[in-house]
C-alpha cells in the first residue's frame, strides 16, 4: 500500500500542468483576430435581436427610440387574438412551413444533380455564384424585386403582356396564384446554399463507382438513381 501511494504521488507530480490559452502567444493572436468579428456580431446581431424582442412590448416612438419608448405590456398583442383572421393565419403559417420543408430539399437535390453534370469549371462557378447571390439579400429586397415583377402598373410581367398584345393583369387580386408565387420566391431564395450542401456530398463520391457502372453499361439515369441519390440521402 505504501508503494502504491508513492507511485500515485510520483505520477501526479510528473503530470504536466495545463496551460491557459491566454498565456499561449499563438492563442492570443487567434483571439485578437476574433475581436473584430465578435464586435460585428454584437453590433449587427445581438443588439438588433434584443431590440426586436423588446419593441413589441413598447409604444414605439421614432423620436424616443426603442429603449426610450414607454412600456405598454401585451397591448400590442391584443388585436391579434381578437382578430377573426387568427385561425387562417395560423393555418397558412403551419401549412407553408411544412410545404417549404418538403419542396426545398427536393429542389436543392435536383439542382445539385444538374450542377454535378456540368464539366466546365468556369460555367460551374458562374452558376453557383448566380444561384447563391439571393441568399445574401434581405427579405425587404426580395419583396421589392417581387413587387417590381408583379406590380399592376409598372411590373415587368404586365410589360411583357402588353408587348405580346395581352391585357394587364392584377396579380395581387388573384388569390389562387399566391401559393405558387410564395413557393417560387422561397425556393429561389434558398436554393443556392441548399444545393451546395448536396453538391459537396456528390463531390465526395468515389469516381470509381461511376467508372464501374459505365463499364457495366449503366445509363446516366441509372448512375444517378443507384449511385448519386443513395449517397446524398444521409
C-alpha positions as CSV (number, residue, x, y, z in Angstrom):
1,X,0.0,0.0,0.0
2,X,2.8,2.4,0.8
3,X,4.5,1.7,-2.5
4,X,1.2,2.3,-4.4
5,X,0.8,5.6,-2.6
6,X,4.4,6.6,-3.6
7,X,3.7,5.6,-7.2
8,X,0.5,7.6,-7.3
9,X,2.3,10.7,-5.9
10,X,5.1,10.3,-8.4
11,X,2.5,10.1,-11.3
12,X,0.7,13.2,-10.1
13,X,3.9,15.1,-9.7
14,X,5.1,14.2,-13.2
15,X,1.7,15.1,-14.8
16,X,2.1,18.2,-16.9
17,X,0.2,21.3,-16.0
18,X,-2.4,22.6,-18.4
19,X,-1.5,25.9,-20.0
20,X,-4.1,28.6,-20.2
21,X,-4.9,29.7,-23.7
22,X,-4.5,33.3,-22.7
23,X,-0.8,32.6,-21.8
24,X,0.0,30.9,-25.1
25,X,1.2,33.5,-27.6
26,X,-0.3,31.8,-30.7
27,X,-3.7,31.5,-28.9
28,X,-3.6,35.2,-28.0
29,X,-3.1,36.1,-31.7
30,X,-6.0,34.0,-32.7
31,X,-8.2,35.6,-30.0
32,X,-7.2,39.0,-31.2
33,X,-8.2,38.1,-34.7
34,X,-11.6,37.1,-33.4
35,X,-12.2,40.5,-31.8
36,X,-13.4,42.4,-35.0
37,X,-15.8,39.5,-35.8
38,X,-17.1,39.4,-32.3
39,X,-17.7,43.2,-32.2
40,X,-19.6,42.9,-35.6
41,X,-21.6,40.0,-34.2
42,X,-22.6,42.0,-31.2
43,X,-23.4,45.2,-33.1
44,X,-25.3,43.7,-36.1
45,X,-26.9,40.6,-34.5
46,X,-27.3,40.6,-30.7
47,X,-28.2,44.3,-30.3
48,X,-30.8,44.2,-33.1
49,X,-32.1,40.9,-31.8
50,X,-32.5,42.4,-28.3
51,X,-34.3,45.5,-29.7
52,X,-36.7,43.3,-31.7
53,X,-37.6,41.3,-28.6
54,X,-38.3,44.5,-26.6
55,X,-40.1,46.5,-29.3
56,X,-43.4,44.6,-29.3
57,X,-43.9,45.4,-25.6
58,X,-43.4,49.2,-26.1
59,X,-45.4,52.0,-27.7
60,X,-42.6,52.8,-30.1
61,X,-41.9,56.4,-30.8
62,X,-39.3,57.3,-33.5
63,X,-38.1,60.3,-31.6
64,X,-37.6,58.4,-28.3
65,X,-36.1,55.3,-29.9
66,X,-36.6,51.7,-28.8
67,X,-35.2,52.0,-25.3
68,X,-36.8,55.4,-24.6
69,X,-40.3,54.5,-25.7
70,X,-42.8,53.7,-22.9
71,X,-43.7,50.2,-21.9
72,X,-47.3,49.0,-22.7
73,X,-47.0,45.3,-21.9
74,X,-49.1,42.9,-24.1
75,X,-51.3,45.7,-25.5
76,X,-49.8,45.2,-29.0
77,X,-50.8,41.6,-29.0
78,X,-54.5,42.0,-28.1
79,X,-55.6,42.8,-31.6
80,X,-54.0,39.5,-32.8
81,X,-56.1,37.3,-30.5
82,X,-59.2,39.4,-31.2
83,X,-58.8,39.2,-35.0
84,X,-61.1,37.0,-37.0
85,X,-58.2,36.0,-39.2
86,X,-56.1,34.4,-36.5
87,X,-57.1,30.9,-37.3
88,X,-56.5,31.4,-41.0
89,X,-53.1,33.0,-40.4
90,X,-52.0,30.2,-38.1
91,X,-53.2,27.6,-40.6
92,X,-51.4,29.1,-43.5
93,X,-48.2,29.6,-41.5
94,X,-48.1,25.9,-40.5
95,X,-49.1,24.6,-43.9
96,X,-46.5,26.8,-45.7
97,X,-43.8,25.8,-43.2
98,X,-44.3,22.1,-43.8
99,X,-44.6,22.7,-47.6
100,X,-41.3,24.6,-47.7
101,X,-39.6,21.9,-45.7
102,X,-40.8,19.3,-48.2
103,X,-40.3,21.2,-51.5
104,X,-37.0,22.9,-50.6
105,X,-34.8,19.8,-50.3
106,X,-36.3,18.3,-53.4
107,X,-35.4,21.3,-55.5
108,X,-32.0,21.5,-53.9
109,X,-31.2,17.9,-54.7
110,X,-32.3,18.4,-58.4
111,X,-30.1,21.5,-58.8
112,X,-27.2,19.7,-57.2
113,X,-27.5,16.8,-59.5
114,X,-27.7,19.1,-62.5
115,X,-24.6,21.0,-61.3
116,X,-22.8,17.7,-60.8
117,X,-23.1,17.1,-64.5
118,X,-21.5,20.4,-65.5
119,X,-18.0,19.7,-66.7
120,X,-16.7,23.2,-67.3
121,X,-15.4,24.7,-64.1
122,X,-15.9,28.3,-65.4
123,X,-19.6,27.6,-66.1
124,X,-20.0,25.8,-62.8
125,X,-18.6,28.7,-60.8
126,X,-20.9,31.1,-62.7
127,X,-24.0,29.0,-62.0
128,X,-23.1,28.7,-58.3
129,X,-22.4,32.4,-57.9
130,X,-25.7,33.4,-59.6
131,X,-27.7,30.9,-57.5
132,X,-26.1,31.8,-54.2
133,X,-26.5,35.5,-54.6
134,X,-30.2,35.7,-53.5
135,X,-29.2,34.1,-50.2
136,X,-27.3,37.2,-49.2
137,X,-30.3,39.6,-49.9
138,X,-32.7,40.6,-47.2
139,X,-36.4,39.9,-47.4
140,X,-37.0,43.6,-48.0
141,X,-35.0,43.4,-51.2
142,X,-36.6,40.2,-52.2
143,X,-40.1,41.6,-51.7
144,X,-39.2,44.7,-53.7
145,X,-38.0,42.5,-56.6
146,X,-41.2,40.5,-56.4
147,X,-43.2,43.7,-56.5
148,X,-41.2,45.1,-59.4
149,X,-42.1,42.0,-61.4
150,X,-45.8,41.7,-60.3
151,X,-46.8,45.4,-59.9
152,X,-50.1,46.1,-61.7
153,X,-48.9,49.4,-63.1
154,X,-45.1,49.2,-63.6
155,X,-44.4,45.5,-63.2
156,X,-42.2,43.6,-65.7
157,X,-45.0,40.9,-66.1
158,X,-47.5,43.4,-67.4
159,X,-44.9,45.0,-69.7
160,X,-44.3,41.6,-71.3
161,X,-48.0,41.0,-71.6
162,X,-48.6,44.4,-73.3
163,X,-45.7,43.7,-75.7
164,X,-47.4,40.4,-76.6
165,X,-50.7,42.2,-77.2
166,X,-52.3,41.0,-74.0
167,X,-54.2,43.0,-71.4
168,X,-52.7,43.8,-67.9
169,X,-53.3,41.5,-65.0
170,X,-53.7,42.5,-61.3
171,X,-51.8,39.6,-59.6
172,X,-52.4,41.0,-56.2
173,X,-56.1,40.4,-56.5
174,X,-55.9,36.8,-57.7
175,X,-55.6,34.6,-54.5
176,X,-55.1,31.1,-56.1
177,X,-51.8,32.1,-57.7
178,X,-50.1,33.2,-54.4
179,X,-49.2,29.8,-53.1
180,X,-47.2,29.2,-56.3
181,X,-45.6,32.7,-56.1
182,X,-44.6,32.2,-52.4
183,X,-43.2,28.8,-53.2
184,X,-41.1,30.1,-56.2
185,X,-39.8,33.0,-54.1
186,X,-38.9,30.8,-51.1
187,X,-37.2,28.2,-53.3
188,X,-35.3,30.8,-55.3
189,X,-34.1,32.5,-52.1
190,X,-32.5,29.4,-50.6
191,X,-31.7,27.1,-53.5
192,X,-28.2,28.3,-53.9
193,X,-26.8,27.5,-50.4
194,X,-29.1,24.5,-50.1
195,X,-27.9,22.9,-53.3
196,X,-24.3,23.4,-52.3
197,X,-24.6,21.0,-49.4
198,X,-25.8,18.2,-51.6
199,X,-23.3,19.2,-54.3
200,X,-20.5,18.8,-51.7
201,X,-21.8,15.3,-50.9
202,X,-21.8,14.4,-54.6
203,X,-18.2,15.6,-54.9
204,X,-17.2,13.2,-52.1
205,X,-18.4,10.1,-54.0
206,X,-15.7,7.8,-55.2
207,X,-15.3,8.2,-59.0
208,X,-14.5,4.5,-59.5
209,X,-18.2,3.7,-58.7
210,X,-19.2,5.7,-61.8
211,X,-16.4,4.1,-63.9
212,X,-17.5,0.6,-62.9
213,X,-21.2,1.5,-63.7
214,X,-20.2,2.7,-67.1
215,X,-18.2,-0.5,-67.8
216,X,-21.3,-2.5,-66.8
217,X,-23.4,-0.5,-69.3
218,X,-25.4,1.6,-66.8
219,X,-27.1,4.7,-68.3
220,X,-26.9,8.2,-66.9
221,X,-30.2,7.9,-65.1
222,X,-29.2,4.5,-63.6
223,X,-26.0,6.0,-62.3
224,X,-27.9,8.9,-60.8
225,X,-30.5,6.6,-59.2
226,X,-28.2,3.9,-57.8
227,X,-25.1,5.9,-57.0
228,X,-25.7,9.6,-56.7
229,X,-29.0,9.7,-54.9
230,X,-28.2,6.9,-52.3
231,X,-25.0,8.8,-51.4
232,X,-26.8,12.1,-50.7
233,X,-29.8,10.6,-48.8
234,X,-27.9,10.5,-45.4
